[in-house]
Amino acid sequence: MSYSIGQVAEKLSVTVDTLRYYDKAGLLPFVKRDTAGRRTFTDNDLHLMQTIMCLKNAGVPVNEIATFVQLRLQGDASLTTRYQLLQAHEKNLKTKILDLQQTLAYLQYKKWYYETAVAAGTETIHFIPGTNEVKPELAMAYEQHLKATDQLATLALFSEVVDLPTSD
């Protein structure tokens, strides 16, 4: 089956301009043109476009995606190189995901901080009396909240971000 650039843009939820940019950036050397010069995409091209979109969504720079596409055009001679490239980007993506999960866990802690302050009508519930310094044991109180509400995955991530004293 053959698809127009507009159909591909719709299927991939991107703009036609994005696809044209990818073409100019060297990401679409496999796409053929009809006699009028319009890009025509095949089902296989769509598969390759999904790979390109996946790499883009994973934060792979356009020039590295172009390298990957060029390697793919080389066939079996580049299998190991392509595999290694994907492996490296998978590792980077997993690191980013963990960083985001830890950031979210800390953000949830701050949300809990403000939620409890709003409920009390004052932030001073979290301060050392007579100061505006946060109580050092506040993170432990949040840890207890996470345990009590069975949010163990969040607790594990939060523990990676904040140095919590060990408690039983």
N, C-alpha and C positions, 0 to 999 in steps of 0.2 A: 504494500500500500504506500501511497505517496502523500505527504503532508506539506502544506504551505507553511511559511514562517509564522503566520498568524495562528494557524492551528497548533503548531508546536508551542508557541508562546502561551496559548490558552491551556494546553495540556500540562505544561510545566509551571503554570502560574507565574510567568515572568512577562515582561513587556517585549514587544518586537524590537525596541531599541536596545534592550539588554542582549538579545540574540545577535543583533548586528554588531554590537560592541564585542561580543565574544568572537564573532567571525573575524573582525579586524584585528583582534588580539591573538589570532592564530589558533583558536580553540576548535574551529570547525573546518579543518582542511578536508575532511571526509564528505562534507555536504556538496552535492552536485547542484548544478544550475540547469534550468530548462533553456530552450532556444531563445526565450525572451530575457534571459539573465536572472530569472527569479530562483531563489534557493528552493530546492525540493528535498524534503527529508524522508527517509525510509524508516521502517520499524527499527532497523538496526541503528540508524542515526539517533532515533529517540532513546534507545538504550544507552548509547554513548552520551547523549545529552543528560540523561539522568545521572550518569557517573560524574560528569562535569559539575552538575548542580550539587551533587553530594559533596564533592571535593570543595566547591566554593562555600557551601554551608559549613564545612568543617574548618573553614578559615585558611584553606590552602591558597596562597597567592596565585594570581592569574598566570604569571610567568611559569610557575611550577606546574600548573594545570596544563599549560601549553606544552611543557616538556613531557608530561605524562602522555598527552595525546600523540605527540611525535613518536614517543617510545612505542605506543600501541600500534602505530602504523608500521613499525619495524617488524612486527610479528613476534614469533617465538624467541628470536634473538634477544629480546628485551624483557622476557618474562621475569627473570630474577630481579632486574633493576626496578621494574614496575612493582613487584611484590615488596621489595625493600622500601620503596617510596611510600607505598600505602601503609606499611608497618610503622614507619617513622611518624607518619601523620596520625595514625591511630593512637600511638603513644602520646603525642602532643595533645590530641583531642581528649584523651582520658585524663590527662593532667589538667586541662582547662575545665573539664566537667567536675573533677574533684575540687578545684579551686572555687568554682561557682557554687557547688554544694556546701562547701565550708563557709563561703560568703553568705549564702542563704541562711545557714544555721546561725551565724552571728547576727544577721539582720533579724531573725526571728527572736533572738535573745533581746535585742534592743526593742523590738515590738512588744515583747512581754514586759520589759522594763516600763515602757510608756503606758501600756494597757493597765498595769497594776497601779501606776502613778495616777492615771486618769480616774480609775475606780476609787482611789483614796482621796482624790481631789488635791493631791500635792505630790511633788517629786521628792520632798524631804523624807519620805518613808524609806528611800534608798540611800540616804546620806548618813554619814557618821554624825551623831548629834552635835549641834553647834557649828557644823561646817557645811560646805557644799561639795565635800568629797564623797564619792560613792563608797559604800561599805565594801570592804575587801571580800566578805563572804557572800556578796550578792550573786556571783556566778554559781556558788554552791546551792543557793536557794533555787536558782533556775534549774540547776542539775536535778534537784529533788522534784521540782515541778515536772520535768521531762520524764523522770522515773515514774512518778505517780500517775501520769497520763499516758504511760506506755509508749513514749516517743523515743524508743531506744536508738533508732537509726539517726535521728537528729542529735541525740545525746552523744553518740559516737563521733559525729562530725564536729559538734560543738567542742567536745573535749580535745579535738585536734587543733582547734583554733585558740582556745583559752586554756591557760595553765590552771587546771583545777586541782586542789589538794585531794589526795585519795581519801575516800570515805567508804564506809561499809553500809 
